Amino acid sequence: MTLEGRNTNGQFSKGNTGGGRLGTGVDKTALNILKANSAGITKKAVEMALEGDTGMIKLCLDKLLPQSSLIQQQLQEQILALEEAAHNDSK
């Protein structure tokens, strides 16, 4: 007995594409939800960044400034310093 896409030894036949990608329906649904809510998500991310959420600050800056820019590097250093200070204060 041979399975579809396999040879008599049970190995995949040459040129077998492996079929369709799993989860494509879920991916499309998630993408549609994100598209429909992108303005609200963006607004919330910016609000959280302005409230001092360092993770959101990083996310916003990573999307707005090129990684190689001097401003990006300086801001990353400042964020790390703030995180260290917050961590030391909590001890």
WOWOTA-V54935 format. One record per residue. PSI is psi in whole degrees, 0 to 359 (none if undefined). Layout:
PSI ; PSI
This chain:
131 ; 141 ; 153 ; 129 ; 2 ; 154 ; 187 ; 339 ; 358 ; 2 ; 157 ; 138 ; 153 ; 134 ; 3 ; 128 ; 349 ; 6 ; 193 ; 163 ; 135 ; 147 ; 8 ; 326 ; 319 ; 317 ; 317 ; 320 ; 314 ; 317 ; 318 ; 320 ; 315 ; 318 ; 317 ; 334 ; 14 ; 322 ; 315 ; 320 ; 316 ; 315 ; 315 ; 319 ; 317 ; 319 ; 314 ; 321 ; 317 ; 336 ; 356 ; 7 ; 106 ; 329 ; 318 ; 325 ; 313 ; 315 ; 312 ; 315 ; 322 ; 328 ; 339 ; 329 ; 141 ; 146 ; 327 ; 356 ; 147 ; 321 ; 315 ; 315 ; 317 ; 319 ; 322 ; 319 ; 318 ; 320 ; 316 ; 319 ; 319 ; 319 ; 318 ; 317 ; 318 ; 320 ; 319 ; 326 ; 331 ; 352 ; none
